[in-house]
Amino acid sequence: MPYRSSIGSIALAAALTAAIAGASAFDETKYPDWKGQWGRVGSAQFDPSKPRGLGQQAPLTAEYQAIFEAWLADPEANAHRMNPTIICIPTGMPRAMILYDPMEIVVTPETTYVLFDYMSQRRRIFTDGRGWPEKVERTFAGYSIGKWEDVDGDGVYDLLAVETRGLKGPRTFDGSGIPLHTDNQTVVKERIYLDKAKPDILHDEITTIDNALTRPWTIKRSYQRERKPIWFEYHCGEDNHFVVIRNENYFVSGDGYLMPTRKGQPAPNLRHFDEARK
């Protein structure tokens, strides 16, 4: 027994030594300072330089342009299609980078973590040199591989190039309902970097490649840093009054009763309740 115990102690000491060596190998001076809290600059439209809805001029195919316009023609009936977040479905990529609430970025040598207050979403951007796995478990945030670049050659990384695949839906580009294709073959490419003149401004050039689009759609978003942040929680399920039953949007009133969301809306089918009364 003492022999086995000594072997365990040696193994534990070796593991700790390796962990400490790995930690000490992380030279922070090689990486940009992205610490702090990052909040959205500009509007909550996907492209902050253009108006909401049709004003975004999204390069949709004829099929998906027709879908979008049909949703806009009857927004109350299509609320959960236009904006799946009302029933607590995460925004997913690329919409997550609009930042409805602030985010935090944690840089490590092998993985950069992007943590969102909104719906407690998170992204893992792998920067350890791995390739794409044969099979990816689809998620709203997707599977992201990144590569650090020293653009100006000063020995310090200043840009993170990211590609994200393996996304699932439903997802929209923003709250106005600009759709992504239902096949979920979306690829999102980003170039994330600090503003050279304003180090408290972070830029993200986002290019979305999707079968609902006639061409890649590139937009630019920016974020403002707060160095002494206060963090808040956001839980979608807390006091959420929206309910979807068989593709119909309903609302739960403050006194706990189901309400219609539009004039003439049919009530939900109570077949199973009727059966339970028999």
Buried (B, 14 or more C-beta within 10 A) or exposed (E): EEEEEEEEEEEEEEEEEEEEEEEEEEEEEEBBEBEBBBBBBBBBBBBBEBEBBBEBEBBBBEEBBEBBEEBBEEBEBBBBBBBBBBBEBBBBBBBBBBBBBBBBBEBEBEBBEBBBBBBEBBBBBBBEEEEEEEEEEEBBBBBBBBBBEEEEEEEBBBBBBBBBBBBBBBBBBBBBBBBBBEEBBBBBBBBBBBEEEEEEBBBBBBBBBBBBBEEEBEBEBBBBBEEEEEEEEEEBEEEEEBBBEEEBBBEBEEEEEEEBBEEEBEEEEEEEEEEEEE
